[in-house]
Amino acid sequence: MGVVAVLVAGLLLAGRDPAAPARPAAAPAPEPVAAAPTTSPPAALITLAFAGDVHFAGRVRSRLDDTATTFGEAATALRAADLTMVNLETAITERGAEEPKTFTFRAPATAFSALRAAGVDVATMANNHAADFGPAGLADTLAATGRFPVVGIGATARQAYAPYYATVRGHRVALLAASQIRDHTLAAFSATDTGAGIASAYDDRLVAAVRAARGRAEVVIVYLHWGVEGQGCPSGEQRALAARLAGAGADAVIGTHAHQLQGAGYLGRTFVAYGLGNYLWWRNAAYSDDTGVLRLTLRGRQVVRSALAPARIDGRGVPVPATGATAERIARKWAGLVGCTGLTTEPG
């Protein structure tokens, strides 16, 4: 399987004390004695995996009848990392009225059981469909999140911008999320000091939350809903926000929404993946069926390797791991997308 990989190895230097003072002339001086190490051992390598948009509508809805197999063959790649995150792009409710939008999505709370069974550890709900069924649907969604770790949504802004903290191989990881899609959801359901909703990427609270997390976790990741649908290159707004978040201390910035893969690379020492595209997808859309699971390997704060495990969404809506020529084609496509991102292939 073709992959895009970047590997940076750390070099540990060990010191040696000077020789001890010589004994009286009658006795030979002892050999120098090595001092106890004064540096910590290398940080453990940890792996974090990310996939794109997940729905449980249309052709995928019936897959919730058996939550143990909802993701089918895709579960293997999702389970392969120490921690896995996706974008859950639906309200979790069976009540409420549709908001005035072209597309609205909802799913029962068993959606969280399906995520857990597939190996997903946390989901972002900071997107343009989390409040598709109004205040009643949003209330149900928030009540259901007690069943599964979710970021980017809350009963107040304090909750919506709060990170999810996880300890991975002894390292504390902070995961945050926000939406940069200017639509009805962001206008009507952005979280406030006293009101429920999603985290907005236009609110200064996002950058403040990243800075705060920087002081409390070794690794800080931000997952964003952003970009222009159908475009493989990031917009100016995406690039500007990525720079702000990198400056605030984010070690990686991951995104989705465009229904297309977008390029990935380094902005200084921050790894940025602008778009992971669709993943478990509700309707046929051949132009956006190339997808995959992005696996990041970190040593300490630094992403030292990135690899996309290519997949292709089939007629069931399942992202089946790609093989042979299909895998090579998607891998070449992913590698080439960095050309319009302004990112580099190695950390700066």
Secondary structure by P-SEA (a helix, b strand, c coil): cbbbbbbbbbbbbbbbccccccccccccccccccccccccccccbbbbbbbcbbbcccccccccccccccccccccccccccbbbbbbccccccbbbbccccbbbbbccaaaaaaaaacccbbbccccccccccaaaaaaaaaaccccccccccccccccccccccccccbbbbbbccccccccccccccccccbbbbbbcccaaaaaaaaaaaacccbbbbbbbccccccccccaaaaaaaaaaaaacccbbbcccccbbbbbbbcccbbbbccccccccccccccccccbbbbbbbccccccbbbbbbbbbcccccccccccaaaaaaaaaaaacccccccccccc
